[in-house]
Amino acid sequence: MQSGKISAKFLKGVYFILLKQYNRNMDLYDLGGLFVYGSYEEILENKKHFHFIGIGGSGMFPLVQILHQKGCYITGSDNNETDTVEYERSVLGIPVHIGHDPANLGGADCVIYTAAVSKDNPELKAAFDSGALVLERAKMLGLISQGYHNAICVSGTHGKTTTSAMITQMLLGAGLDPSVVIGGKLPLLHGGGRVGKSDLIVCEACEFSDHFLELSPDISVILNVDADHLEYFGTLENIIRSFHKFSEKTSRTLIVNIDDPNTKKAVEGLGGKEIITFGSSDTCDYYPTNISYHPEGKTTFTLMHQKEKVAEISLSIPGRHNILNAVAAIAACLAVGAKPGDIVKSLKEFHGAGRRFEILGVKNGITIADDYAHHPTELEATLKAAKEMHFNRVWAVFQPFTFSRTKILFDDFVRVLPIADQVILAPIMGGREVNEYGIASEDLAAKMPRTVCLPSFERITEYALSHAKPGDLIITLGCGDINKCSKMMVNA
């Protein structure tokens, strides 16, 4: 390298961290020093043992898969036994402890934790005290993204996982061999992560706590911008501002939903990069025409680019919202060289990501499904899709997630849940929160018709299966552990 010149590739491969060490009471941060360490690949060479706190999380599992495929030694811990934990143990051979204990670290020299881990977690405290490199999950994903010159980062309040999974399936079908980090399970991958041999990576870019600002996108997709995570952002304007920062970080191409006013605001004033628009009309670069909905949940449409036909598209997943998700995904794939013929075939074979209108089985003529929808906008899209299908009645079994979201978006929940014919509410899953809001599922039920609240998954399973009739759909909804309930129904 010549004196006075630093290549863009070098800058992208070097990451600077201001390491903050927790003090003993975990309330303040002490400056541990300024550390410069190399690229993601160099970390893999220098670190021998990676430990994951919260290893069963949907965002952690893809990182686990990638590091495992790289040949790293991995251990982990989690609070609960889950299907993911069982897979990590039985298929990947990873030792996973249930419960958190400093002894679980086992001398790890890199510890990765999720944002859901509290400051007083004994493993996290021990990790900082041990001198190991300690990274929040988003930091690790940011490092991974820096190692690729074609990083496709999919953002948006709704639809990220489905769109990321579509892109992944189409790129694999086109033979482009991407690496992948998405927050849901794609059946083709048996998870959400893989290591490819190309310079392509597909990353789901989550706005929660500004995590997507850790990424280094070359091509970014913005599906929509909506009011969520207001316990962190405070206002919709702050959310839009964060998406603008994410857009500024994108080095080459933005693929944006021009139908969405908040997305338009987020990309205002940007220069120095290509902006590709998608939406529902011919004012966009990419848009669908000749849309046809089928009662079994399939959709067909003609994909257009600047008023020229690209391909006839057949979607095997339900919902009007998934049409624009597909258009955005196709635009991203075309931008990195995928051929229309490969895209058409792969997209037709795409049957959704895990927990995205996932049909789990049929019990006594009753179809049982599960969906990750937890925001009113997502619930509305999913329930409308369900109502457009061939079922006699739709039963929505909803587990609200976080007290703050339930309180702040209360009126919207009350508005959209009754789209279903019958509603069953589980107790609110607080997640990382304490109920300082005085809110409960019973408060929602009091404002909605045809709604019951039940205290446990066992009671919900018994009630739903005894009241639903052949030809009905029971769909569990929420981003917590409500999917356990749908599995109990299938196995009842």
N, C-alpha and C positions, 0 to 999 in steps of 0.2 A: 504494500500500500504506500503510495507516495505521501510525503510529508504535506500536511495541510489539507488533505483530501480524505473524506470518509465516505465509503460507498453506502448506498441505500440498503444494500443487503446486510452490510455489517451493522448498521444502525438497527435494522429490524431484528437481527440475531442477538443483540445485547440488551439486557433488561436491568434496570436500576431499581433497587428496592431500598427504601428508607426503613430499615428493620425496626419495628416497634416491639419492645419487650414489655410484657405485663409485669407490673410490680406485684408484691405479695397480695395486696387486697383487691387486685384485678379491677380497680376503679380508674386508675391513672395509667398513662403510658410513659415509659422512660425511653430515651433515645439510646438505642443499642449501637448505633454506628451506621455508616453508609457502606453498603456492600454492593459490589459489582460482580455479577456472575454471568456466565455465558449463556448460550442458547439452550433450548429445551434438550437437544441431543447431548450437549455437554453435561447437563444436569443428570441425564440418564447414565452417563459414563461415570460420574463422580459419586452418585448416590446409589447405595446398594440395597437399601431396605426402605420401602415406602409403606407407611401406615395410614389408613383412612379412618377418621372418626366420623361415623355416620355412613358406613360403607354400603348400606342398603338403599340409600337415597337414589331417586331417579336421575339426579344430576351427577351423582358420584359414579354410578355404574358404568357409564361410557368411559370415564377416565380409567377406572379399574381395568376394563377390557383392553384399552389401548396399552397401558403399562404392562399388563400381563402378556399381551402379544409381543411386546418389546423384550420380554424375557426378564422383567424385573421381579424381585421377591416382594410380595405384598402380604400384609396382614391388615386386619380391620376390626372394628367394633360397631355395634348398633344397639338400639334400645329394644328392638323387636325382631322376632323371627318372621321373615317374609319369603315370598317366592324368590326374590332377588338374592337374598342371603343364602338360601338353599342352593341356588344355581352357582353362586360364587364358591361355596364349599364343595359341592358334589361334582361340578363340571370343571371349574377352574382350579380346584384344589387349594383354595385360599383359606387359611385359618381365620375364622370370624368369631369374636367373642360377643356374647349378649351381655350388655351392661358395660359401664365405663369404669376403668381402673387403670392407674398409672402403670401397673405391671403389664398391661396389654401392649404397651409400646415396644417392649422387647428390644430396646436398643436401636430403634429406627432412626435413620439419619435424615429422613424427610417425612414430615407429617402433614397430611392434607385434611382439612375439616370443612364442614358445610356451615352456611350462615345460620342454620337452625341450632347449632351447638352453642350453648350458653357460655358466658365468660367464666363461670365458676365450674365448668366441666373439669373433673379431676384429671382426665387425660390431656386436655388442652393445656391446663396449667403446668402439668409435668412436662409436656412437650416444649413449652417455652423455656422452662428451667433447664432442660436437658442440653440445650445448645444446638438442637436439630434445626434444619431449615423448616419453618412452619409456614404453610401457605393456605389461605382460604381457597376453596374450590375454584372461584372465578379467576384468581391469580394464576392457578395452574393451567386452566383453560386458555388464559391469555398468553401464557408462555408457549403452549402448543400451537396456537394460531400464528405466532410469530415465525414459526419454522416453515410456513407455506407461502408461496407467491400467488396462489389462487385460493384465498380463503373466502368462501361464500358464507356470510353470516346472516342468518334469518331472524329478523326482529319483528315485533308487533305485540300488542297486548293480547291478541287472540290468534290462534292458528299456527303458531311457530312450529310445534312438534309435527303436525300433519304435513305442513309445507316442507319442512326439513326432510321428513321421511320420503315425501314424493321426489324431491331432488335427488336424494340418495339412491332410490330405486331406479330412477331414470339414468343417472350417471353410471351406475353399475351395469344397467342394461346396454348402455352405449360403449361399454368397455373402457371407461375412463378411470376406473380404479381409485376412487377417492378415499381418503381417511374421513372418519365421521365421528362427531360428538353431538348427539341429540338427546333430549330429556324424556324419551319414551322408547318403548321396545318396538323395533321393526322386525317382523317375523323373519325376513330375509337374513337378518344379522344375529338373531337370537339375543337381541339386546339393542343398545343405542350407540355402540362404539365399534370401530374397526380401524386397522392400520392399512392404508393402501400404499402403493409404490409410486404414485404420481405426485405432482406438486399441488394437488387439489385437496381441500378439506371443506367439509360441510359442518358448520357450527350453529347450533341453536343459540341465539343471542338474547338472553333474558334481561329485562330492564330492572328487575327487582334489586333495590339498593344500588342501582347504577352498575350492576355487574357487567353489563355489555360494554362499558367503557374500558374494561381491561383488554378487550379483544383488539386485534389488528386486522380489520376487514379490508379485503381488496374489492369484493363485490358484496354489497349489502342489499337485503330485501327489507322493506318496511311495509308490513301488511296493513297495519292500522295503529292508531294511537288513541287509547281510551283511558278513562279515569279508573286506576287501580293502584294498589299499594300506597294509598293515600296516607297511611300511618307513617310512611317514609317521605313521600314527595310533598304532601300537604295540599297541593293544588294541581289541577290539570295543566296549568301553564308551566309548572315546574317539570311535569312529565314531558311536555312538548319540548322544553328547553334541553332536557337530557337526550331526547331523540335527535335534536339538532346537533349536539355534541358528538353523538354516535355517527351521524352523517358526515360530520367534518373529519372524523377519524378514518373514514373510508377512502382508500387510496385511488380507486379507479372508477367504479360504476355503482350507481344507486338505482335500484328497481323499486318504484314507489307506487302505492295505490292512490291515484289522483282523485278517486271518488271520495276519499276520506278527508274532510276539511282539516282535521288535526295533523294528518300526515303532510298535507300541502304546507301548513304552517311550519312544520318541522324542517322542511328542506328549503324554505325561503332564503334567498341570499347566498346560496352555495355556489361556488365557482371552482373551476379547475378539475371537474370530473364529469363523466357522462351520466346523464339522468335518463333512465328508461321508464316510461309510465305504463301502468296497466289499470284497467277499470272496466266499466260495463258499456262504454260507448266508443264510437270511432274517433273521438277526440284524443284517445289514448294511443300509445304505440302498439300495445297488445290488448286485445279485447275478444270476448266470445260473441258469436251470433248463432242463430238457429238453435237455441237452447231447447232441449226436450227432456222432460222429467218422466221417469218411469216409476210405477207404484212399488216395485221391489227395491227402490232406493238408488237405482242407477241413473246416470245423467249423460246425455250426449250433447255436443256442441261443436261448432266450427271455430277454430282458432284463427284470428286475423292479426296481421301485422301491418300497420300503416295502410289499411284498406285492401291488403293482399292476403289471400287465403294461404295459411301455413299447413293446416292438417285438420282432419276430422278426429275429434277426441271423444273417447268413451271412458267415463268415470265409473268405477265400481263401488264408490262410497256415496252415502246419501248427503243431502243438504245443499241448499243454494250457496251457502257461504264457501263450500269447497270448490265451487267453480272458479272463483277469483283466486283461491289458494293454488289451484292447479295452473291457472294462467301465470301467476307469479313464479311458480316453480319451473314452468316451461321456459319462461323468459331467462331465468338464471342458467338453466342448462344450455340453452342456445348460446348464451353469452360466453360459455367456455368450450364451445365446439361440438356439443352433442348434435346428432342428426335427427331431423323430424321423424323419420321412420322408426328409429330406436325409441324415441320418446313416446310415440303412440302405443307401441307394443308394451313397453314397461308400465306406462300409466294405467293401461287397461288391466294389467295384472296386479296393480296396487289395491289392496283391500284394507288399507288403513294401518295406523300405528296402534300399539297397545293402549287400551283405555280411551280410544277415540271411536265412539259408537261401535264398540267391540261386541259382537254377538257371542255370548258364552255358551249358549245351549237352549234347548227347548224342554220344558218340564210340564208334562200333562197338557200339551198343546199351548202352553204359555211361553213366549219367547223372552229370554232373559239377556239383557245387555248391560254394558258398563261404559261410562263416559267420564272424562276428566273435567267436564265443564263445572266451573265454580264461580264465575263472574256472571252477573245478570245477562250481559250481551251473549256470552257463550251458551248459557242455559236457554235463552230465547231461540238461538239458531238451532241448537240440538233438538229442542222440543218441537219446533216447527217442522224440522226434518222428519221427526218421528210421526207427527200427525199427518204428514203427506204420504206416508207409507200405507200398507194394506192392513194394519192392525185395527181391531175393533175398538179397543180402548188403550190409552197410554197411561201407565202408572209411573210417576216420577218419585224416586226414593232419593232424597237429597240430604247430604250432610254439609251444612255450612262450614266454611273453613276460615278461621280467625274471627275473634269477636269484633275487631275494628272494622273489617270488611262488612260483616253482617249489620253493624250499626250504621255505618256511613252510607251503605247502598240498600238500606232496609226497604225503602219504597219501591226500588227497582225489582228487588226479589219478590215483593208482594205482587207486582205487576206481571212478571213473566212466569212464575211457577204455575199459576192456574191455567196456562196453556195446556197442561196435561189434564187428563180427565179426572185423575185422582192423584193426590200428593201425600207422601209419607215423609215426615221429617225426623231425622236422627238428631241427637244432641250436637251442639256446635263443637267442632274440634278446634281447640284453642291454638294448637301448634306451639309457637314460640311465645305466645301471649298469655297474660293473666287477664281475667275478666274484670277489667276496670270500668266496663261500659254498662254493666247491669243488664245484659242482653241474653236472651235464651231463645231456643227454637220455638217455644210456646208463644212467644211474642209474634213471630211470623204467622203461626197457625191461627192466632186469634183474628188476623186480618184477611185470611184467605178462605174461600169455600172449599169443600170436599177435601179437607186436610186433617190428618191426624199426626200427633207426635208420639213416638214410642221410644222407650229409654235404652234399648239394646238391639244389637243386630239379630239376636235370637228371636226377640219379640217381633221385629220387623219382618223377618223371614216367615215366621208363622202366620202373621197377619196378611202379608202380601199373597202368599200361596193359597191361603184359605179364601180370599176374597176375589182374586183375579180369576178369569175364566178363559177357556180355550179361545185362541185368537187374539188375546191381549198381549201387550208388551209391558214388561217391567224393566225400567232402566235405572240403574243406580248412577248418581251424579255427585261429583265432588272430587277435590284433589287430595283428600286425606286417605283414610283406609276403608272407605265405604265399599270398595271393590271386594273386600272380604265378605260383605253381605251378599253380593250377587253370586259369589262362589258358593256360599252356604245354601242359597236357593237352588242352584244347579245340583248340588250334592245332597239335598234334603231327601 
